[in-house]
Amino acid sequence: MPLAAFVVWWLVIKADYAHTEKIFLALCVLFFSYVISGILIDPPWKEVLLASVKPSFAGDAEFLLLAIGVVGTTITPWGQFYVQASVVDKEITAKDYVYTRWDVFIGSFFTGFIAFFIMVATAATLYVNHIPIETVKDAAIALEPLAGKYASLLFAAGLFGASMLAAFILPLSTAYPICEAFGFESGISKTFKEAPVFFGLYTVVIAFSAAMVLWPGLSLYHVMLATQVVNGILLPPILIFMVMIANNKDIMGEYSNSRLYNILTWTFTIVLIMLTVLLLTSTLFPGLIEKAQVFLPPIAAIEPTLYEFN
């Protein structure tokens, strides 16, 4: 871990970050192995697709935690800061803005696409065999239909690429907004001398993160889950201010939000706020939501037999 932290720090401070980013992004392509694994399993696709659109809800804290965590790991608060800072840092002009939009659209699509097959593959290998995921190694079992005994190796390679890419981006997503808020110079194109606070923050975040990973007895799986839940809880206020800015024609001009984007964003934000309120309620008053569900129309439950196939 100290070596990996040093490599991440050195590549951003001393090396060419743009090329390094492309290398580790390429390693993330290995996660397409989940797509192949999900197809090889040959699940009952009719049931899979039906379950994908059929509403399901449980009022317990565990379900709500995971629901918020799934959102928090997909649409992250730090990601909103990093994307805009990266666009500014790369000096994207209005002429090139259309390519930036398509970059976001395509990235969002493949995020959901791969996540869908991860759920299919893990449900068909882990869920039906009642195997809980306590470590990263457990998650690799979902790739056994594709890679057999090499599943762990394949998963490790993909996880390495994703982890290294995240190790580059997350500290930057902290350094960018802090420096912008207080008027310090920022940007990976700058030198340490030109932007000492920016690179100093980057260094501190990397060092702190490496120390956390090395903490004896700390369950990184539970830390990861907790951080995703926190991401989901912190996301609504950020989205609210983002939508307000995106609708301000004095700032955005012709690029201000359309009605469709506003409807989608506000709907998503309200749902996430409701989930957070329900989580708080279920934590403070256990069983209250389950009792309230008696007075509501029946909502589909997740059937345990969904992935029980030969």
Backbone bond lengths (Angstrom), bond angles and torsions (degrees), N, CA, C in turn:
res aa  C-N    CA-C-N  psi(-1)  N-CA   C-N-CA  omega(-1)  CA-C   N-CA-C  phi
1 M - - - 1.460 - - 1.532 112.88 -
2 P 1.356 119.02 -45.68 1.466 118.32 176.50 1.527 112.09 -57.35
3 L 1.356 116.85 -37.85 1.461 120.38 179.20 1.524 110.40 -65.85
4 A 1.346 116.53 -44.80 1.466 120.25 179.49 1.524 110.64 -62.30
5 A 1.340 117.40 -41.53 1.467 121.25 179.13 1.529 110.58 -63.14
6 F 1.319 116.08 -41.17 1.461 119.41 179.24 1.527 110.83 -65.92
7 V 1.336 117.08 -41.15 1.469 120.69 179.34 1.526 110.64 -61.76
8 V 1.339 116.11 -44.47 1.470 120.43 178.32 1.524 110.18 -59.90
9 W 1.324 116.20 -47.04 1.466 121.00 -179.75 1.528 110.87 -61.73
10 W 1.324 116.84 -46.45 1.464 121.04 -175.55 1.528 111.81 -66.97
11 L 1.333 117.36 -39.63 1.455 119.91 -177.43 1.528 112.20 -65.54
12 V 1.332 116.92 -32.61 1.470 119.89 178.65 1.529 111.17 -82.52
13 I 1.327 116.50 -41.01 1.465 120.46 -176.48 1.529 111.54 -75.62
14 K 1.339 116.05 -42.24 1.459 119.70 -170.77 1.530 113.97 -110.77
15 A 1.321 117.30 -29.88 1.467 119.30 -172.86 1.528 110.53 -99.97
16 D 1.333 115.24 -170.70 1.462 122.40 -179.65 1.524 108.49 -89.13
17 Y 1.324 116.55 103.96 1.458 121.16 -175.69 1.520 111.60 -62.84
18 A 1.319 117.50 -39.31 1.473 121.27 -175.65 1.519 111.44 -60.10
19 H 1.328 116.98 -44.79 1.469 120.19 179.46 1.530 110.91 -70.22
20 T 1.329 116.51 -38.99 1.464 120.60 179.24 1.530 110.59 -62.43
21 E 1.336 116.46 -41.05 1.455 121.67 179.15 1.524 110.58 -59.39
22 K 1.325 116.97 -41.41 1.471 121.43 -178.97 1.531 110.86 -66.53
23 I 1.331 117.34 -36.73 1.466 121.03 -178.91 1.524 110.62 -63.34
24 F 1.336 116.79 -49.94 1.464 120.09 -177.70 1.520 111.85 -74.02
25 L 1.323 116.80 -27.67 1.456 119.78 174.29 1.524 109.89 -66.21
26 A 1.338 116.36 -36.65 1.462 120.85 177.91 1.529 111.17 -64.29
27 L 1.337 116.81 -35.14 1.460 120.17 178.90 1.536 111.22 -65.44
28 C 1.321 116.53 -28.05 1.459 119.91 179.64 1.524 111.97 -67.38
29 V 1.335 116.55 -16.27 1.467 120.39 177.40 1.528 110.22 -59.72
30 L 1.322 116.37 -24.24 1.464 120.43 179.57 1.525 111.97 -60.96
31 F 1.331 117.30 -20.52 1.457 119.44 178.57 1.529 111.64 -70.42
32 F 1.327 116.98 -10.49 1.463 119.15 172.71 1.529 110.65 -67.24
33 S 1.325 116.31 -12.57 1.465 119.81 175.90 1.527 110.44 -61.58
34 Y 1.349 117.79 -26.88 1.465 120.79 175.41 1.521 110.46 -64.36
35 V 1.326 116.50 -35.44 1.464 120.82 178.67 1.527 109.59 -63.77
36 I 1.334 115.58 -47.18 1.465 120.26 179.98 1.519 110.47 -64.95
37 S 1.338 116.46 -42.10 1.461 120.87 179.60 1.522 110.66 -62.24
38 G 1.336 117.31 -43.00 1.454 120.98 179.21 1.514 112.80 -62.36
39 I 1.347 116.60 -35.82 1.471 120.89 178.68 1.525 110.70 -72.41
40 L 1.336 116.16 -40.41 1.470 120.02 -179.62 1.525 111.94 -64.77
41 I 1.322 116.84 -31.28 1.463 120.43 179.06 1.521 110.95 -64.88
42 D 1.337 115.21 -30.00 1.468 122.73 179.74 1.529 111.62 55.79
43 P 1.334 116.93 63.84 1.473 120.32 178.69 1.528 110.19 -74.15
44 P 1.311 118.25 169.13 1.476 120.76 175.39 1.527 109.06 -71.91
45 W 1.329 116.39 93.27 1.456 120.90 -169.72 1.526 113.09 -59.99
46 K 1.323 116.32 -31.81 1.461 119.03 179.01 1.526 110.51 -60.77
47 E 1.337 115.77 -44.96 1.456 120.42 179.36 1.524 111.33 -69.48
48 V 1.328 115.80 -37.41 1.460 119.90 179.46 1.529 110.55 -62.22
49 L 1.331 116.55 -48.23 1.454 120.80 -179.16 1.524 111.53 -66.53
50 L 1.339 116.31 -37.12 1.461 120.04 178.13 1.528 110.28 -64.00
51 A 1.331 115.94 -43.77 1.467 120.27 179.96 1.526 111.64 -66.92
52 S 1.337 116.77 -23.80 1.461 120.78 -179.12 1.525 112.08 -71.63
53 V 1.333 117.14 -26.47 1.465 120.98 -177.54 1.524 112.67 -113.84
54 K 1.323 116.54 -10.24 1.459 121.21 -178.34 1.527 109.43 -82.60
55 P 1.332 118.52 120.48 1.466 120.44 -177.07 1.528 111.68 -60.35
56 S 1.302 115.75 139.55 1.463 121.00 175.60 1.520 107.87 -141.13
57 F 1.304 116.12 141.53 1.463 119.19 -176.15 1.521 110.27 -152.76
58 A 1.318 114.74 141.57 1.464 121.45 172.51 1.518 107.24 -135.17
59 G 1.312 116.79 140.33 1.454 120.08 -173.91 1.510 115.11 -88.00
60 D 1.337 117.88 2.46 1.464 118.86 -177.27 1.524 110.90 -79.44
61 A 1.320 115.64 159.50 1.462 121.64 -175.89 1.526 111.90 -63.06
62 E 1.327 117.21 -35.39 1.465 120.64 -178.37 1.521 111.20 -61.86
63 F 1.349 116.48 -46.13 1.464 120.42 179.12 1.530 110.46 -62.26
64 L 1.330 116.55 -45.39 1.463 120.96 -177.93 1.521 111.36 -65.79
65 L 1.328 117.05 -38.54 1.464 120.54 177.21 1.530 110.90 -60.00
66 L 1.339 115.23 -47.42 1.459 119.36 -178.95 1.528 111.67 -66.92
67 A 1.349 116.60 -37.64 1.468 120.05 179.02 1.522 111.00 -62.88
68 I 1.326 116.09 -45.29 1.472 120.06 178.38 1.521 110.36 -67.68
69 G 1.346 116.42 -37.91 1.455 120.69 179.43 1.516 112.86 -64.08
70 V 1.346 116.75 -38.27 1.465 120.23 177.96 1.532 110.19 -62.76
71 V 1.324 115.84 -41.30 1.467 119.73 177.28 1.527 110.05 -67.12
72 G 1.336 115.79 -43.55 1.458 120.62 -176.72 1.509 114.26 -64.97
73 T 1.316 116.74 -27.50 1.464 119.34 178.93 1.518 112.20 -88.54
74 T 1.334 117.02 -14.50 1.463 121.18 -178.79 1.519 111.45 -94.98
75 I 1.342 116.11 -47.93 1.462 121.20 178.16 1.523 106.46 -117.40
76 T 1.302 116.44 94.89 1.458 120.88 -171.14 1.529 111.87 -92.67
77 P 1.335 117.28 146.14 1.476 119.62 175.40 1.527 111.99 -60.09
78 W 1.349 115.82 -43.98 1.462 117.65 -178.65 1.525 111.73 -64.58
79 G 1.343 116.67 -29.64 1.453 120.47 179.59 1.517 112.14 -63.36
80 Q 1.342 116.96 -34.39 1.460 120.69 179.29 1.530 110.45 -64.63
81 F 1.328 116.27 -39.33 1.460 119.91 178.79 1.537 111.22 -71.42
82 Y 1.331 115.23 -41.34 1.456 117.89 -175.85 1.527 111.92 -66.71
83 V 1.334 116.82 -42.02 1.470 120.15 -176.82 1.520 110.46 -59.95
84 Q 1.331 117.17 -48.71 1.467 118.93 -178.01 1.528 111.10 -67.46
85 A 1.346 116.75 -38.44 1.464 119.56 179.84 1.524 110.60 -67.16
86 S 1.331 116.56 -37.26 1.453 121.06 179.61 1.526 110.84 -66.11
87 V 1.342 116.23 -39.43 1.471 120.34 178.24 1.526 110.24 -62.46
88 V 1.321 115.80 -42.54 1.467 120.13 178.88 1.519 110.38 -67.20
89 D 1.342 116.67 -44.39 1.461 121.45 -177.00 1.527 111.57 -63.77
90 K 1.328 116.25 -34.63 1.469 120.74 179.70 1.522 112.58 -84.47
91 E 1.341 115.70 0.56 1.460 122.69 176.78 1.533 111.45 56.56
92 I 1.336 114.63 47.85 1.460 120.40 176.51 1.526 109.11 -69.74
93 T 1.317 116.88 128.82 1.458 121.21 -179.79 1.530 110.07 -95.61
94 A 1.342 115.70 169.09 1.463 120.41 178.12 1.530 110.95 -59.40
95 K 1.324 116.33 -30.54 1.459 121.41 179.13 1.528 111.11 -65.06
96 D 1.332 116.55 -35.39 1.475 121.54 -177.78 1.524 112.59 -94.18
97 Y 1.333 116.99 -0.12 1.461 120.82 -174.27 1.525 112.29 -60.52
98 V 1.331 116.43 -35.32 1.468 120.30 -178.90 1.527 110.86 -60.96
99 Y 1.339 117.67 -34.91 1.467 121.04 179.37 1.535 110.35 -72.35
100 T 1.322 116.09 -34.27 1.461 119.85 176.74 1.519 110.48 -64.83
101 R 1.340 116.86 -41.30 1.460 121.00 178.23 1.523 110.85 -61.75
102 W 1.323 116.56 -44.62 1.457 119.86 179.33 1.525 111.22 -66.71
103 D 1.317 116.77 -32.63 1.461 121.08 175.94 1.524 109.94 -60.32
104 V 1.347 116.23 -43.53 1.465 121.53 179.26 1.532 110.53 -68.60
105 F 1.333 117.24 -43.37 1.471 120.59 -179.87 1.528 111.41 -60.31
106 I 1.327 116.01 -47.94 1.463 120.62 -177.66 1.530 110.69 -66.08
107 G 1.339 115.91 -42.46 1.460 119.22 178.16 1.522 112.22 -62.43
108 S 1.329 116.35 -40.33 1.470 120.52 179.01 1.522 111.04 -65.33
109 F 1.334 116.07 -40.61 1.465 119.79 -179.95 1.523 111.02 -62.05
110 F 1.321 117.04 -49.05 1.461 119.57 -176.57 1.531 111.83 -69.83
111 T 1.333 116.98 -27.72 1.464 119.77 174.11 1.525 110.21 -60.77
112 G 1.336 116.26 -48.96 1.466 120.47 178.53 1.511 112.79 -68.67
113 F 1.333 116.75 -37.16 1.465 122.24 -178.55 1.523 111.18 -62.81
114 I 1.326 116.36 -48.43 1.462 120.66 -179.57 1.528 110.28 -69.71
115 A 1.343 116.91 -38.89 1.469 120.30 178.58 1.523 110.86 -60.67
116 F 1.330 116.85 -37.67 1.467 121.07 178.76 1.528 110.28 -60.27
117 F 1.322 117.10 -47.47 1.460 120.25 -178.29 1.523 112.26 -73.14
118 I 1.328 117.72 -27.39 1.463 119.79 173.01 1.522 109.66 -62.39
119 M 1.339 116.54 -42.94 1.468 120.17 178.65 1.530 111.43 -65.98
120 V 1.332 116.81 -40.03 1.468 119.98 178.17 1.523 110.17 -63.52
121 A 1.329 116.36 -48.07 1.466 120.78 -176.56 1.523 111.87 -65.71
122 T 1.335 117.26 -42.68 1.463 119.55 -178.81 1.530 111.61 -72.03
123 A 1.341 116.82 -35.04 1.466 119.39 177.89 1.520 111.12 -64.97
124 A 1.331 116.85 -37.72 1.457 121.25 -175.88 1.527 113.11 -80.80
125 T 1.332 117.16 -15.13 1.469 119.51 -178.66 1.526 112.33 -115.34
126 L 1.309 117.21 -40.78 1.462 121.01 -177.11 1.522 112.21 -93.84
127 Y 1.329 116.81 -47.66 1.467 120.56 -174.25 1.525 112.06 -64.18
128 V 1.331 116.59 -47.16 1.466 118.77 -176.13 1.524 111.90 -68.25
129 N 1.335 116.94 -22.82 1.466 120.65 179.07 1.530 111.62 -99.50
130 H 1.336 115.63 7.62 1.472 122.02 176.92 1.529 111.61 54.70
131 I 1.350 115.05 46.77 1.463 120.84 179.25 1.523 108.47 -102.86
132 P 1.327 118.46 110.96 1.470 120.12 178.94 1.525 110.53 -75.80
133 I 1.307 116.75 147.39 1.467 121.42 176.95 1.520 108.33 -92.18
134 E 1.312 115.48 107.29 1.461 121.06 177.61 1.523 110.98 -109.80
135 T 1.334 116.11 -24.37 1.459 120.63 179.54 1.527 108.76 -133.88
136 V 1.319 115.70 166.65 1.463 121.02 177.34 1.524 110.38 -62.50
137 K 1.320 116.91 -32.34 1.465 121.15 -179.80 1.521 111.39 -61.59
138 D 1.332 117.25 -34.98 1.464 120.98 179.04 1.520 111.11 -62.38
139 A 1.329 116.63 -38.11 1.466 120.91 -178.19 1.521 111.57 -65.61
140 A 1.332 117.53 -25.67 1.462 120.88 -178.56 1.525 112.47 -68.66
141 I 1.337 117.88 -17.87 1.461 121.39 -179.42 1.524 110.79 -59.43
142 A 1.335 116.28 -29.55 1.463 120.48 -178.51 1.523 112.43 -64.98
143 L 1.334 117.33 -15.16 1.463 120.47 -179.59 1.527 112.38 -96.84
144 E 1.324 117.76 0.10 1.459 119.87 -177.96 1.535 113.96 -61.66
145 P 1.353 119.73 -34.95 1.476 117.94 176.85 1.521 113.18 -59.79
146 L 1.346 116.89 -25.19 1.455 120.90 179.81 1.522 111.84 -94.70
147 A 1.329 116.25 -49.15 1.457 120.25 -169.36 1.521 114.46 -107.71
148 G 1.331 118.60 -5.59 1.460 120.79 179.15 1.513 111.54 58.91
149 K 1.303 115.84 -128.85 1.460 120.18 -177.00 1.530 112.68 -70.49
150 Y 1.348 115.71 -12.36 1.462 119.24 178.67 1.540 111.68 -92.70
151 A 1.334 117.60 8.77 1.461 121.58 -177.10 1.527 111.30 -58.32
152 S 1.331 115.83 -44.36 1.465 119.52 -178.40 1.518 110.90 -62.92
153 L 1.334 116.13 -39.44 1.459 120.31 -179.64 1.528 111.07 -66.26
154 L 1.329 115.95 -43.55 1.463 120.91 179.72 1.525 110.42 -63.84
155 F 1.327 116.16 -45.00 1.458 120.51 179.70 1.524 110.53 -64.52
156 A 1.330 116.65 -40.15 1.460 120.70 -179.45 1.523 111.22 -62.62
157 A 1.336 116.47 -39.70 1.463 120.22 179.81 1.524 110.61 -64.09
158 G 1.327 116.18 -45.82 1.458 119.89 178.39 1.515 112.09 -65.04
159 L 1.329 116.33 -41.46 1.457 121.06 179.85 1.529 110.64 -65.71
160 F 1.332 116.17 -36.49 1.461 120.11 177.80 1.527 110.33 -61.34
161 G 1.342 116.11 -46.18 1.460 119.60 179.15 1.515 112.08 -61.88
162 A 1.338 116.20 -46.70 1.469 120.51 -179.51 1.530 111.24 -64.91
163 S 1.340 116.58 -40.02 1.464 120.82 -178.26 1.523 111.49 -67.52
164 M 1.327 116.02 -42.90 1.457 119.58 -179.98 1.525 111.05 -66.42
165 L 1.339 115.71 -40.40 1.465 119.21 177.42 1.523 110.34 -62.14
166 A 1.345 116.27 -43.35 1.464 120.35 178.31 1.525 111.10 -64.96
167 A 1.333 116.39 -36.90 1.461 120.34 179.61 1.526 111.41 -64.69
168 F 1.339 116.81 -28.97 1.463 120.45 173.95 1.518 110.93 -72.93
169 I 1.334 115.77 -48.98 1.461 121.58 -166.70 1.525 113.30 -78.49
170 L 1.342 118.52 -43.04 1.465 120.03 -174.29 1.524 113.21 -61.75
171 P 1.336 119.85 -45.10 1.472 117.92 176.49 1.532 112.08 -62.32
172 L 1.337 116.85 -34.77 1.466 120.04 177.40 1.523 110.83 -65.23
173 S 1.344 115.87 -38.10 1.468 120.03 -178.21 1.524 111.49 -68.86
174 T 1.336 116.91 -17.97 1.464 121.16 173.42 1.520 110.56 -85.68
175 A 1.319 116.16 -44.34 1.464 120.98 -176.76 1.530 112.28 -67.48
176 Y 1.327 117.28 -39.41 1.467 120.77 -177.76 1.535 112.68 -58.20
177 P 1.369 118.96 -59.57 1.470 118.58 -175.20 1.521 113.88 -64.57
178 I 1.339 117.34 -34.37 1.473 119.34 179.68 1.528 109.98 -64.75
179 C 1.325 116.34 -45.59 1.463 120.13 179.89 1.524 111.47 -66.44
180 E 1.336 116.72 -38.79 1.464 119.94 178.33 1.528 110.82 -65.63
181 A 1.340 116.17 -39.69 1.462 120.20 -177.58 1.527 112.31 -66.26
182 F 1.342 116.50 -35.53 1.463 120.06 -175.85 1.527 113.09 -105.09
183 G 1.321 116.83 7.19 1.458 120.13 172.97 1.515 115.81 79.41
184 F 1.337 117.69 20.76 1.457 119.91 176.92 1.529 110.43 -86.62
185 E 1.310 115.67 152.56 1.472 120.43 175.62 1.528 109.46 -64.09
186 S 1.338 116.49 141.30 1.462 120.48 179.28 1.523 109.56 -146.71
187 G 1.324 114.60 161.13 1.466 119.64 177.10 1.514 111.69 132.71
188 I 1.328 115.22 137.51 1.466 119.13 -178.88 1.519 112.02 -72.60
189 S 1.335 116.64 -13.79 1.465 119.97 177.84 1.528 111.39 -80.85
190 K 1.326 116.25 -11.70 1.463 121.09 179.42 1.531 110.09 -82.11
191 T 1.321 116.14 164.35 1.464 121.59 174.02 1.532 108.69 -93.86
192 F 1.320 115.61 167.04 1.471 119.74 179.21 1.527 110.21 -60.36
193 K 1.327 116.37 -35.81 1.461 120.58 -179.62 1.525 111.35 -68.22
194 E 1.329 116.77 -36.38 1.465 121.56 -178.49 1.533 112.31 -75.84
195 A 1.337 116.90 -32.45 1.468 120.79 -177.98 1.528 110.21 -134.38
196 P 1.338 117.21 66.47 1.477 120.17 -175.78 1.529 113.21 -64.57
197 V 1.337 117.87 -38.19 1.473 120.21 -179.19 1.527 110.18 -67.30
198 F 1.309 116.20 -42.69 1.472 121.54 -179.41 1.523 110.58 -58.99
199 F 1.327 116.39 -53.05 1.462 119.60 -178.23 1.529 111.84 -74.00
200 G 1.343 116.90 -26.29 1.453 119.66 175.15 1.518 111.25 -65.73
201 L 1.351 116.61 -44.52 1.466 121.11 176.40 1.519 110.63 -61.94
202 Y 1.318 116.19 -41.81 1.468 120.97 179.22 1.522 110.18 -58.95
203 T 1.322 116.37 -43.58 1.468 121.59 -179.33 1.523 111.47 -65.47
204 V 1.337 116.68 -43.49 1.465 121.39 -178.58 1.524 110.89 -63.62
205 V 1.332 117.11 -43.60 1.471 120.83 -179.32 1.523 110.86 -63.46
206 I 1.320 117.18 -42.22 1.467 120.54 178.61 1.523 110.82 -63.50
207 A 1.320 117.25 -45.12 1.466 121.20 -179.74 1.528 111.13 -63.18
208 F 1.330 117.05 -43.46 1.465 121.06 179.47 1.534 110.57 -64.06
209 S 1.328 116.89 -42.55 1.468 121.35 -179.67 1.524 111.11 -63.57
210 A 1.335 116.49 -42.71 1.464 120.13 178.64 1.528 110.96 -63.19
211 A 1.326 116.81 -38.17 1.469 120.76 179.08 1.529 110.85 -66.31
212 M 1.336 117.16 -37.87 1.459 120.98 178.54 1.523 111.21 -64.30
213 V 1.329 116.35 -41.72 1.467 120.44 -179.51 1.522 110.75 -63.77
214 L 1.330 116.82 -33.77 1.461 121.36 -177.72 1.527 112.60 -85.97
215 W 1.328 117.57 0.64 1.469 120.76 -178.25 1.528 110.00 -62.84
216 P 1.331 118.88 123.49 1.479 121.70 -176.00 1.523 112.30 -60.51
217 G 1.322 116.58 131.65 1.454 122.14 174.48 1.510 115.16 75.72
218 L 1.333 118.03 3.73 1.460 120.54 -178.18 1.527 109.83 -80.81
219 S 1.327 116.98 126.72 1.463 121.83 178.60 1.526 109.21 -80.93
220 L 1.317 116.22 105.73 1.460 120.06 -178.62 1.521 111.72 -66.12
221 Y 1.324 116.62 -28.82 1.470 120.36 178.01 1.532 109.82 -62.65
222 H 1.329 116.84 -46.02 1.455 120.23 -178.92 1.531 111.57 -72.20
223 V 1.333 116.39 -33.14 1.467 119.63 174.50 1.524 109.94 -62.69
224 M 1.334 115.94 -44.41 1.460 121.16 179.74 1.525 110.82 -61.12
225 L 1.344 116.38 -45.23 1.468 120.33 -179.93 1.524 110.96 -63.42
226 A 1.334 116.47 -42.15 1.463 120.62 -179.26 1.527 111.15 -63.86
227 T 1.325 116.68 -41.49 1.468 119.21 -179.52 1.522 111.36 -66.51
228 Q 1.331 117.49 -34.91 1.470 119.81 178.90 1.526 110.63 -68.55
229 V 1.323 116.82 -36.89 1.472 120.20 177.06 1.530 109.75 -65.24
230 V 1.334 116.67 -43.85 1.466 120.54 177.50 1.530 109.72 -60.72
231 N 1.343 116.71 -41.14 1.471 120.54 176.57 1.525 110.92 -55.91
232 G 1.338 115.61 -46.61 1.457 120.10 -178.47 1.519 112.96 -64.25
233 I 1.337 116.66 -35.68 1.461 121.24 -179.83 1.538 111.00 -72.46
234 L 1.329 116.87 -36.44 1.469 121.08 -178.07 1.526 112.79 -80.77
235 L 1.319 117.02 -15.20 1.468 120.32 -174.05 1.535 114.78 -66.02
236 P 1.359 120.71 -44.14 1.476 120.03 -175.31 1.523 115.41 -53.50
237 P 1.354 119.98 -49.26 1.480 117.40 -179.91 1.517 113.10 -61.58
238 I 1.339 116.51 -34.40 1.467 119.74 177.78 1.519 110.51 -66.00
239 L 1.336 116.22 -43.00 1.465 119.95 179.23 1.532 111.48 -64.12
240 I 1.335 116.11 -38.32 1.468 119.88 179.86 1.527 110.83 -59.95
241 F 1.327 116.54 -47.84 1.467 119.65 179.44 1.529 111.50 -68.75
242 M 1.334 116.93 -33.82 1.464 119.86 177.21 1.520 111.44 -63.46
243 V 1.336 116.62 -43.23 1.465 120.67 179.78 1.530 109.97 -65.51
244 M 1.319 117.05 -38.94 1.469 120.30 178.38 1.527 110.70 -61.70
245 I 1.323 116.13 -41.84 1.471 119.55 178.55 1.529 110.40 -69.27
246 A 1.340 115.75 -41.96 1.466 120.21 -177.86 1.518 112.34 -64.97
247 N 1.338 117.71 -20.91 1.459 121.76 179.85 1.531 112.95 -97.54
248 N 1.319 115.44 -2.89 1.454 120.14 179.86 1.529 109.59 -83.76
249 K 1.320 116.70 105.09 1.466 121.01 -176.25 1.524 112.14 -67.37
250 D 1.337 117.68 -24.02 1.457 120.04 177.13 1.527 110.86 -66.42
251 I 1.346 116.02 -27.93 1.465 120.73 179.62 1.524 111.04 -95.30
252 M 1.328 116.44 -47.46 1.467 121.31 -171.91 1.530 113.91 -91.87
253 G 1.335 116.83 -22.07 1.464 118.82 -179.81 1.515 111.69 60.78
254 E 1.331 116.99 -130.34 1.465 121.88 -178.48 1.525 112.88 -71.04
255 Y 1.331 117.57 -9.99 1.459 120.91 -178.16 1.532 112.18 -97.09
256 S 1.314 117.66 12.71 1.466 120.62 178.92 1.529 110.09 -65.66
257 N 1.316 115.72 160.08 1.472 121.96 -174.05 1.530 112.42 -61.64
258 S 1.327 114.17 145.10 1.460 119.77 172.81 1.532 108.83 -85.97
259 R 1.324 116.45 168.26 1.467 120.57 179.63 1.524 111.45 -61.63
260 L 1.339 116.87 -39.09 1.468 121.02 -179.44 1.521 110.64 -61.69
261 Y 1.333 117.68 -46.40 1.459 120.88 179.74 1.526 110.75 -62.81
262 N 1.315 116.66 -38.24 1.466 120.14 178.71 1.521 111.35 -64.34
263 I 1.332 116.82 -44.38 1.468 120.41 179.23 1.522 111.05 -60.81
264 L 1.337 116.23 -46.81 1.466 120.73 -179.21 1.526 111.37 -63.89
265 T 1.329 116.40 -44.26 1.464 120.13 -177.06 1.521 111.93 -67.95
266 W 1.335 117.50 -44.93 1.454 120.31 -179.60 1.528 111.43 -66.72
267 T 1.337 116.39 -38.13 1.474 119.55 177.87 1.523 110.52 -61.83
268 F 1.334 115.80 -47.87 1.463 120.93 179.80 1.529 110.47 -61.59
269 T 1.331 117.18 -42.78 1.466 121.31 -178.30 1.521 111.26 -64.04
270 I 1.325 116.72 -43.43 1.473 120.83 -179.66 1.530 110.71 -64.74
271 V 1.341 116.93 -41.87 1.466 120.49 178.28 1.525 110.48 -61.25
272 L 1.328 116.71 -42.76 1.466 120.44 -179.54 1.523 111.29 -66.50
273 I 1.316 117.24 -38.56 1.462 120.45 176.60 1.528 109.97 -63.37
274 M 1.338 116.72 -41.93 1.462 120.86 179.43 1.523 111.00 -62.67
275 L 1.335 117.21 -41.44 1.465 120.99 178.13 1.529 110.83 -61.62
276 T 1.332 115.83 -41.13 1.464 120.11 179.83 1.527 111.14 -64.98
277 V 1.334 116.03 -42.63 1.470 120.45 178.04 1.526 110.43 -63.30
278 L 1.343 116.32 -41.79 1.461 120.23 178.71 1.521 111.46 -64.66
279 L 1.338 116.67 -37.90 1.463 120.69 177.51 1.519 110.66 -62.64
280 L 1.330 116.30 -45.08 1.463 120.47 178.59 1.525 110.54 -62.75
281 T 1.333 115.61 -41.38 1.470 120.17 -179.55 1.522 111.25 -65.07
282 S 1.330 116.60 -44.70 1.459 120.36 -178.59 1.517 111.95 -67.95
283 T 1.336 116.74 -25.59 1.467 120.69 178.40 1.527 110.91 -77.81
284 L 1.333 116.05 -43.79 1.469 120.29 -178.40 1.524 112.58 -77.71
285 F 1.358 114.99 -33.41 1.466 119.79 -177.46 1.532 109.64 -129.14
286 P 1.331 117.38 76.40 1.462 121.22 -177.87 1.521 112.35 -55.41
287 G 1.323 116.24 133.50 1.457 121.01 176.96 1.509 114.87 88.31
288 L 1.342 117.55 -11.81 1.467 120.20 -176.61 1.527 110.93 -65.47
289 I 1.326 116.88 -43.17 1.469 119.98 -177.31 1.519 110.66 -67.34
290 E 1.348 116.35 -40.26 1.467 119.39 178.51 1.527 110.85 -60.80
291 K 1.350 116.63 -38.32 1.462 120.04 178.90 1.526 110.46 -68.53
292 A 1.330 116.92 -37.22 1.461 120.83 -179.04 1.522 111.29 -68.07
293 Q 1.343 116.93 -28.82 1.457 121.00 -179.43 1.526 112.42 -64.04
294 V 1.320 116.96 -21.30 1.468 120.81 178.84 1.522 110.69 -61.46
295 F 1.334 115.85 -31.66 1.469 120.58 -176.34 1.528 112.26 -92.10
296 L 1.348 116.96 1.62 1.457 120.91 -178.99 1.518 110.24 -105.67
297 P 1.357 118.11 159.20 1.461 120.67 174.66 1.520 109.87 -58.88
298 P 1.310 118.68 144.94 1.465 120.80 -178.64 1.514 111.85 -60.89
299 I 1.313 115.12 134.67 1.460 121.50 176.90 1.515 107.80 -112.06
300 A 1.311 114.79 141.13 1.462 119.49 -175.63 1.513 110.98 -58.57
301 A 1.299 115.13 138.35 1.463 120.64 175.86 1.525 109.00 -100.29
302 I 1.309 115.93 161.07 1.459 120.29 177.56 1.518 108.17 -77.79
303 E 1.291 115.94 115.31 1.452 119.32 -175.49 1.519 110.45 -80.79
304 P 1.339 117.98 130.59 1.463 120.44 -177.94 1.516 113.02 -67.77
305 T 1.331 116.97 -15.23 1.458 118.76 -177.72 1.518 112.59 -90.79
306 L 1.346 116.74 3.65 1.458 119.90 -173.74 1.520 112.41 -56.09
307 Y 1.320 116.72 -41.53 1.462 119.16 -175.58 1.527 112.26 -109.34
308 E 1.316 116.61 21.67 1.460 118.81 178.33 1.523 108.74 -89.03
309 F 1.309 115.12 90.16 1.458 120.93 -179.08 1.514 108.72 -133.75
310 N 1.309 115.19 165.40 1.463 119.45 -177.21 1.518 110.73 -76.44
